[in-house]
């Protein structure tokens, strides 16, 4: 199995020597940083340094059904929230665990592999909130530019790109019962759609970030093809401590490397792409953030930006499980020699599945007071499950896990994971201390707004409606008869029971966004302007999911890459290398 994975080069060649200065210093080699490093180094007259705190990824992360098992390992930041006041009675310490890639490729190495742009309205909303130039019409070209869609049934509809760095394709796993899910949708008069095409509401025979049955991370798509460039240095295991700022100008970066504290200068810009959790942390350690909070930790205030670390949003959700008689337990299936052979020889079968997700659905909550036309309110994932995922991902108390799942350890079952798409609640990222080695205080502040609970309850009810259709009955689908601890008294009241389930056991899908909000510079809660420049500081930009004013309607990896594609083009306007007789735009385009 492992030798066969080496057919594709999965991570770039890296370097060990760091020069004194570069034109651009990028912090974070994740979904955004990989894009920036590729695009900015296209022009040979500029030098680019890409710093990554983690290492290169293990070869087994190439397997789409396996890479999620690397959460809580050395390639995961493995963040933990503070105890939640309104939720989490079935979680250890009332805390959620939040995976984030500490690896070359970032969270594109650990995510659900899903291809989702979100909804066009997301980007029109961004512009209406002050992010001029970020409406859907203007960002659409960057979605097309990044994409290399390999499935004719999708790219033929005119909504997809071919030839970009990020390969997109359908997983090569189609168990017999998958068709029943789509038959169930049709029986409920729910359309089957391309969720990245003309409409987003409906069931989606998903595509993922896969290339010939293997994961196509941002590192594989963007860094591997250009790792030979002499003007690009990719340095792993370089832990950034802070940005060096002199007279309101970002001049370099301080980082820990090979056991010592080092500095590197940036002649043009420092670009922060460390993700929704680490980006505000680094800003605050550098003296950029809410003045009162910085003073609490004896950090010199360089710029009092109240929005740093605020506006945290997450696609929080829940899970409904159904036993079925159409298959063996997927854990047993993965261990079968024939399954391994299918993957080694054909890159097909369960190992090629995008985290074993078989279908997605984007649906509306018809009872919501603020549901919008053509915009879904929640997302469903129909997943061939076993007990490993909830045990690994959900941080449940062992007694709660045992009460719900132990009975079904060897049973084949279908999970309907779900999450809201428009969280109204807002959380924070704050410093624990001024020590760069300390993790930040992550508070998603779940269910500050009770309407968030209602959207997730509506999603669980939708799961159940699908399961109760005739096509699903034909494969013996039946809801688990075990009940969540503390919710037993509500068993005969669907709404009350689901409400208890959601509040007692919230599930994060690792889609944090918004903690360095983009928008009108006059808005005191924005951190960056529409060109992603940090307010009040020259030569410093933020380019990652933290700049999203509101979270997108779907998985966040592809929108983050789009942000980096657009940022790369905007940065190009500051580059003109006359000695090469070409502008940056000519090289990139």
Secondary structure by P-SEA (a helix, b strand, c coil): cccccccccccccccccccccccbbbccccccaaaaaaaaaccccbbbbbbbccccccccccccccccccccccccccccccccccccccccccbbbbbbbccccccccccccccccccaaaaaaaaaacccccccccaaaaaaaacccccccccccccccccccbbbbcccccccaaaaaaaaaaaacccccccccccccccccccccccccccccccccccccccccccbbbbccccccbbbbccccccbbbbbcccbbbbbbbccbbbbccccaaaaaaaaaaccccaaaaaaaccccccccccccccccccccbbbbbbbcccccaaaaaacaaaaaaaaccccccccccccccbbbbbbcccccccccccccbbbbbcccccccccccccccaaaaaaccccccccccccbbbbbcccccccccccccccccccccccccccccaaaaaaaaaaaaaaaaaaacaaaaaaccccccccccccccccccaaaaaaaaaaabbbbccccccccccccccccccccccccccccccccccccccccccccccccaaaaaaaaaaaaaaacccccccccccccccccc
